[in-house]
Each structure stands twice: as structure tokens, then as C-alpha cells.
Amino acid sequence: MLKIGEFSKLSRISIRLLRQYDDSGLLTPEVTDPFTGYRYYSEYQLPTANRITALKDMGFTQNAISEVLDCYDDPASLERCLRLKRAEALAALEEAERRLRLLDTALERLRKDETKMKYDVTVKTVPERTVASVRQIIPSYDREGDLWGIYCQETARMNIRDGDPALCTAVFHDGEYKESGVDVEIQKTVKGTYPDTEHVKFKTVPAVQVASATLRGSYQRMTEATEAVAAWVRENGWVFDGAAFWIYHISPHDTRNPDEFLTEVCYPVRKK
């Protein structure tokens, strides 16, 4: 039998943690002296201690470690547990990378001593046009590409002619920003008449008066353009009057370089 200090050295787990593991039932000493309270461990408990340390390093909580330890005699169950943890770690990594990109962008602007991009806001009329439309509730705004995928798949054999100009737009029908379950419609201007498919509907969109600003660069800067439009509307005696939409002049379909994206932010407006 090993005293707690000896077991601590061999397992490379602090005495404090060993006591904590004992209190939680994760790793109970082989024997606890009822008079002195001294804890004694068996050499046969070292593999379990090493597994606990390995699982802890993988990011498992103590409660989860206890459940995973029960799976060690069942390779299939153990694999499922490890794969679930791997997926969780991968999601956390992707989120961390997204935050790093945002931080790098902010730092790059500071290094260049950039000021906010200046936006010219104009009022114009987007003319009546015939469009191919796909409208669905999607999980989040960044899943808009799913709608374009549906459009491409269902119209691939229809020989659709592009309108002039061939506007590709996304309309955001919700009256608020939503974290999930967003109502988005994508539209592409077309020429001619075509039968509806399962998800693609052909329709005429009426002319609409909008206040617009054009953003060159990543969609991460979109709030700057929308702030400019909102300020212009407030300062010039207009009010918002309908669902906002974006016109993609240069999109990820055209280039993989976000700095080359060209997006027009359009808000339907009317005079007060």
C-alpha cells in the first residue's frame, strides 16, 4: 500500500487533487484508516490515476471523467465519448480562430492608423424586376449560402437567362436581428418566364426607393455601412419603410478574397 504522498509522486497528481477526487468519488483510496483518516492507495490504482489525468488534459470535467472511466472496458462506448469530445474541441477551436481573425483585423487597423471608412449614402429607386426567389427560415445568417445552393441545384437544367442588370440580392424579412431561425430570401434577376420548382419561385418584384451605401471589403465591416445609412436617414428626415436587402456586386462566388467583396446595403425608405 502507498501513503498518499507516495501515490502523489508516482501518479504526478497533487495531494490536494487526490483528496478532491476522493471526496467526489472519482478515485477512492484502497484503504482509509478509520482512526487517523490517513489514505492509502494501491499500485493497481495508478493506471486509473493516469487515465484521469489524460482525460482532464483532454478537457473532460470531473463528472464526465467518471462516466468515461466506466466506458474503458467497452471500446465502442469509449470511442463515442472521445469522438464527442473531439467534436466539441473542434467547435471551440473554430470559435477561437474566428475571434483571432477579428482581433487581427482590429490590430491591423490600429497599425495602419485607419479611420472609419467613409460611406456615401444615396437615395435611389431599384427598378421593378423579375426574379428567381428562394425564401426559407435558416439556422443563422451565415447559412445564407444554403439558399443559393438550392437555387443552383433546382435551376441547373433550366437555361435561365440573367436579367440586365443581373442583381443578386438577399432580403432580410425579420423585423429584428435574430440569433437563430432567420427569415431570409435570396433573389436573382432573370429575363423571361420559367416554371416554379419545389423551392424556387419566379415573381415580379415592384420598384422600391432605398437609401443605400456600398461597402468594399469583408462582411465583418457591414455594421459600419449600416450605421452610415441609419445616421443619414435620421439626419435627413426619412424613415425606414420595409425589409432591408443587400445587393452582391462582387461576392464569394466571384472571389475568395474578402477584401474584394463589393456589397450594397439597401434600406427601403420614405419621407416623413
C-alpha positions as CSV (number, residue, x, y, z in Angstrom):
1,M,0.0,0.0,0.0
2,L,1.1,3.5,-0.7
3,K,0.7,6.6,1.5
4,I,-1.0,9.5,-0.2
5,G,2.3,11.3,-0.6
6,E,4.0,8.3,-2.3
7,F,1.0,7.8,-4.6
8,S,1.0,11.6,-5.4
9,K,4.6,11.3,-6.5
10,L,4.0,8.2,-8.6
11,S,0.8,9.5,-10.2
12,R,2.0,13.1,-10.5
13,I,-1.3,14.3,-9.0
14,S,-1.2,16.7,-6.1
15,I,-2.3,15.7,-2.7
16,R,-5.0,18.4,-2.9
17,L,-6.4,16.9,-6.1
18,L,-6.3,13.4,-4.7
19,R,-8.3,14.5,-1.7
20,Q,-10.7,16.2,-4.0
21,Y,-11.0,13.1,-6.2
22,D,-11.7,11.0,-3.1
23,D,-14.4,13.4,-1.9
24,S,-16.1,13.3,-5.3
25,G,-15.8,9.5,-5.5
26,L,-13.7,9.8,-8.7
27,L,-10.7,8.0,-7.2
28,T,-11.2,6.5,-3.8
29,P,-8.2,5.2,-1.7
30,E,-7.9,1.5,-1.3
31,V,-8.0,1.9,2.4
32,T,-8.8,4.9,4.7
33,D,-7.7,4.4,8.3
34,P,-10.9,5.0,10.4
35,F,-8.9,6.4,13.4
36,T,-6.3,8.6,11.7
37,G,-8.1,9.3,8.4
38,Y,-4.9,8.5,6.5
39,R,-5.5,7.5,2.9
40,Y,-3.6,4.5,1.4
41,Y,-3.6,3.7,-2.3
42,S,-2.8,0.6,-4.2
43,E,-0.2,0.4,-7.0
44,Y,-3.0,-1.1,-9.1
45,Q,-4.8,2.3,-9.0
46,L,-2.0,4.1,-10.9
47,P,-3.5,3.3,-14.3
48,T,-6.8,4.8,-13.3
49,A,-5.0,7.9,-12.0
50,N,-3.2,8.2,-15.3
51,R,-6.4,7.9,-17.2
52,I,-8.0,10.6,-15.1
53,T,-5.1,12.9,-15.8
54,A,-5.2,12.2,-19.5
55,L,-9.0,12.8,-19.7
56,K,-8.6,16.0,-17.7
57,D,-5.9,17.2,-20.2
58,M,-8.5,16.5,-23.0
59,G,-10.9,18.9,-21.3
60,F,-13.3,16.5,-19.6
61,T,-14.9,17.7,-16.4
62,Q,-14.7,15.6,-13.3
63,N,-18.3,14.4,-13.7
64,A,-17.6,13.5,-17.4
65,I,-14.4,11.7,-16.4
66,S,-16.3,9.5,-14.1
67,E,-18.7,8.5,-16.9
68,V,-15.8,7.9,-19.4
69,L,-13.9,5.7,-16.9
70,D,-16.9,3.4,-16.9
71,C,-16.5,3.0,-20.6
72,Y,-12.9,1.8,-20.6
73,D,-14.0,-1.8,-20.7
74,D,-16.2,-1.1,-23.7
75,P,-14.1,0.2,-26.7
76,A,-17.1,1.2,-28.7
77,S,-18.6,3.3,-25.9
78,L,-15.2,4.8,-25.2
79,E,-14.7,5.8,-28.8
80,R,-18.1,7.5,-28.9
81,C,-17.2,9.5,-25.8
82,L,-13.8,10.6,-27.3
83,R,-15.3,11.5,-30.6
84,L,-18.0,13.7,-29.0
85,K,-15.3,15.4,-27.0
86,R,-13.2,15.8,-30.2
87,A,-16.1,17.5,-32.0
88,E,-16.6,19.8,-29.0
89,A,-12.9,20.7,-29.0
90,L,-13.0,21.3,-32.8
91,A,-16.0,23.7,-32.4
92,A,-14.2,25.6,-29.7
93,L,-11.1,25.8,-31.9
94,E,-13.2,27.2,-34.8
95,E,-14.7,29.8,-32.5
96,A,-11.3,30.7,-31.1
97,E,-10.0,31.1,-34.7
98,R,-12.9,33.3,-35.6
99,R,-12.2,35.6,-32.6
100,L,-8.5,35.6,-33.5
101,R,-9.4,36.8,-37.0
102,L,-11.5,39.6,-35.5
103,L,-8.6,40.6,-33.2
104,D,-6.1,40.5,-36.0
105,T,-8.3,42.7,-38.2
106,A,-8.7,45.2,-35.3
107,L,-4.9,45.2,-34.7
108,E,-4.2,45.7,-38.4
109,R,-6.4,48.7,-38.5
110,L,-4.6,50.2,-35.5
111,R,-1.2,49.6,-37.0
112,K,-2.3,51.4,-40.2
113,D,-3.9,54.2,-38.1
114,E,-7.1,53.8,-40.1
115,T,-10.2,55.8,-39.5
116,K,-13.6,54.5,-40.3
117,M,-14.3,54.1,-44.0
118,K,-16.4,57.0,-45.4
119,Y,-19.7,56.0,-46.9
120,D,-21.7,58.0,-49.4
121,V,-25.4,57.4,-48.8
122,T,-27.7,58.0,-51.7
123,V,-31.4,57.6,-52.3
124,K,-32.3,55.8,-55.4
125,T,-35.0,53.6,-56.9
126,V,-34.3,49.9,-57.5
127,P,-36.5,49.2,-60.6
128,E,-39.2,46.6,-60.9
129,R,-37.6,43.3,-61.9
130,T,-38.4,39.6,-62.5
131,V,-36.5,37.4,-60.0
132,A,-35.9,33.8,-59.1
133,S,-36.5,33.6,-55.4
134,V,-35.8,31.2,-52.6
135,R,-37.2,32.1,-49.2
136,Q,-36.7,29.9,-46.1
137,I,-36.2,30.0,-42.3
138,I,-32.5,29.2,-42.0
139,P,-30.5,28.5,-38.8
140,S,-28.4,31.6,-38.9
141,Y,-27.3,34.4,-41.3
142,D,-24.1,32.7,-42.2
143,R,-26.1,29.9,-43.7
144,E,-27.4,32.0,-46.5
145,G,-25.3,30.0,-48.9
146,D,-27.6,27.1,-48.4
147,L,-30.3,29.1,-50.2
148,W,-28.0,29.8,-53.2
149,G,-27.2,26.2,-53.3
150,I,-30.9,25.3,-53.6
151,Y,-31.3,27.8,-56.4
152,C,-28.3,26.4,-58.3
153,Q,-29.4,22.8,-57.9
154,E,-33.0,23.3,-58.9
155,T,-32.4,25.5,-61.9
156,A,-29.2,23.9,-63.3
157,R,-31.1,22.5,-66.3
158,M,-33.4,25.4,-67.0
159,N,-31.1,27.6,-69.1
160,I,-32.2,30.7,-67.2
161,R,-31.1,34.0,-68.7
162,D,-29.7,36.6,-66.4
163,G,-31.5,39.9,-66.2
164,D,-29.9,43.2,-67.1
165,P,-28.6,44.1,-64.7
166,A,-28.3,40.6,-63.1
167,L,-28.7,41.6,-59.5
168,C,-28.1,39.0,-56.8
169,T,-29.7,40.1,-53.5
170,A,-30.5,38.8,-50.1
171,V,-33.7,40.2,-48.3
172,F,-33.9,40.0,-44.5
173,H,-37.6,39.8,-43.6
174,D,-37.4,39.7,-39.9
175,G,-38.2,43.0,-38.1
176,E,-35.2,42.4,-35.8
177,Y,-31.8,40.9,-35.6
178,K,-32.2,37.2,-34.6
179,E,-29.6,34.8,-33.3
180,S,-31.3,31.8,-34.9
181,G,-34.3,30.9,-37.1
182,V,-33.8,33.8,-39.5
183,D,-36.2,34.6,-42.4
184,V,-34.1,35.2,-45.4
185,E,-34.9,35.4,-49.1
186,I,-32.4,35.3,-51.9
187,Q,-33.2,36.7,-55.3
188,K,-31.6,36.7,-58.7
189,T,-32.8,39.0,-61.5
190,V,-33.8,36.9,-64.6
191,K,-35.1,37.5,-68.1
192,G,-38.0,35.6,-69.4
193,T,-40.6,33.3,-67.8
194,Y,-40.0,30.0,-66.1
195,P,-42.0,27.4,-64.2
196,D,-41.6,27.3,-60.4
197,T,-39.6,24.4,-58.9
198,E,-40.0,22.9,-55.5
199,H,-38.3,25.8,-53.7
200,V,-37.5,28.4,-56.4
201,K,-40.3,30.8,-57.2
202,F,-40.4,33.2,-60.1
203,K,-42.1,36.5,-59.5
204,T,-42.1,40.2,-60.2
205,V,-40.6,42.5,-57.5
206,P,-42.0,46.0,-57.6
207,A,-39.7,49.1,-57.7
208,V,-38.6,50.3,-54.3
209,Q,-37.0,53.5,-53.1
210,V,-34.0,52.9,-50.9
211,A,-31.2,54.6,-49.0
212,S,-28.0,52.8,-49.9
213,A,-24.3,52.7,-49.1
214,T,-21.7,50.5,-50.7
215,L,-19.1,48.5,-48.8
216,R,-15.9,47.3,-50.2
217,G,-14.4,44.5,-48.1
218,S,-15.3,41.9,-45.6
219,Y,-18.8,41.4,-44.3
220,Q,-17.4,41.9,-40.8
221,R,-17.4,45.6,-41.6
222,M,-21.1,45.6,-42.6
223,T,-22.1,47.4,-39.4
224,E,-20.1,50.4,-40.5
225,A,-22.2,50.7,-43.6
226,T,-25.5,50.2,-41.8
227,E,-24.5,52.8,-39.2
228,A,-23.9,55.3,-42.0
229,V,-27.3,54.6,-43.6
230,A,-29.0,54.9,-40.2
231,A,-27.3,58.2,-39.5
232,W,-28.2,59.6,-42.9
233,V,-31.9,58.6,-42.6
234,R,-32.1,60.2,-39.1
235,E,-30.4,63.4,-40.2
236,N,-32.3,63.9,-43.4
237,G,-35.9,63.4,-42.3
238,W,-36.5,60.0,-43.8
239,V,-37.9,56.8,-42.1
240,F,-37.3,53.1,-42.8
241,D,-40.1,51.5,-44.8
242,G,-39.6,47.8,-45.5
243,A,-37.2,44.9,-45.3
244,A,-33.6,45.6,-45.8
245,F,-31.6,43.8,-48.5
246,W,-28.1,43.5,-49.8
247,I,-27.0,43.6,-53.4
248,Y,-23.9,41.5,-54.1
249,H,-21.9,43.2,-56.8
250,I,-18.8,41.1,-56.0
251,S,-19.4,38.2,-53.8
252,P,-17.7,35.0,-52.6
253,H,-19.0,33.5,-55.8
254,D,-16.7,35.9,-57.7
255,T,-13.6,36.0,-55.4
256,R,-12.2,34.2,-52.3
257,N,-10.6,37.4,-51.1
258,P,-12.9,39.2,-48.7
259,D,-11.1,42.5,-49.3
260,E,-12.5,42.4,-52.9
261,F,-16.2,41.9,-51.9
262,L,-18.5,44.8,-53.1
263,T,-21.8,44.9,-51.3
264,E,-24.6,47.5,-51.5
265,V,-26.6,47.9,-48.3
266,C,-30.2,48.9,-49.2
267,Y,-32.9,50.1,-46.8
268,P,-36.4,51.0,-48.2
269,V,-37.2,54.5,-47.1
270,R,-39.8,57.2,-47.4
271,K,-40.0,60.8,-46.4
272,K,-41.6,61.6,-43.0
